[in-house]
Amino acid sequence: MGIKPGPKPIAESTGKEDKRRRVTPENKPKHPGLKEHDHKKGNNSLLV
């Protein structure tokens, strides 16, 4: 899957492009709008 085209959202805190797309479970309360990401050991999809 390639990178999706389109404008990046603007971060409210900095006013710059927001590059975050996922959030770790422990930081989920700080960023409720982001999808949760839980990296499992030995699961590296970049090598596929």
Secondary structure as the mmCIF struct_conf table of DSSP 4:
data_model
#
loop_
_struct_conf.conf_type_id
_struct_conf.id
_struct_conf.beg_label_comp_id
_struct_conf.beg_label_asym_id
_struct_conf.beg_label_seq_id
_struct_conf.end_label_comp_id
_struct_conf.end_label_asym_id
_struct_conf.end_label_seq_id
HELX_LH_PP_P HELX_LH_PP_P1 ILE A 3 PRO A 5
BEND BEND1 GLY A 6 GLY A 6
HELX_LH_PP_P HELX_LH_PP_P2 PRO A 7 PRO A 9
STRN STRN1 ILE A 10 ILE A 10
HELX_LH_PP_P HELX_LH_PP_P3 ALA A 11 ALA A 11
TURN_TY1_P TURN_TY1_P1 GLU A 12 THR A 14
BEND BEND2 GLY A 15 LYS A 16
STRN STRN2 GLU A 17 GLU A 17
HELX_LH_PP_P HELX_LH_PP_P4 ASP A 18 ASP A 18
STRN STRN3 ARG A 22 VAL A 23
HELX_RH_3T_P HELX_RH_3T_P1 PRO A 25 ASN A 27
TURN_TY1_P TURN_TY1_P2 LYS A 28 LYS A 30
TURN_TY1_P TURN_TY1_P3 PRO A 32 GLY A 33
BEND BEND3 LEU A 34 LEU A 34
STRN STRN4 LYS A 35 GLU A 36
HELX_LH_PP_P HELX_LH_PP_P5 HIS A 39 LYS A 40
TURN_TY1_P TURN_TY1_P4 LYS A 41 GLY A 42
HELX_RH_3T_P HELX_RH_3T_P2 SER A 45 LEU A 47
#
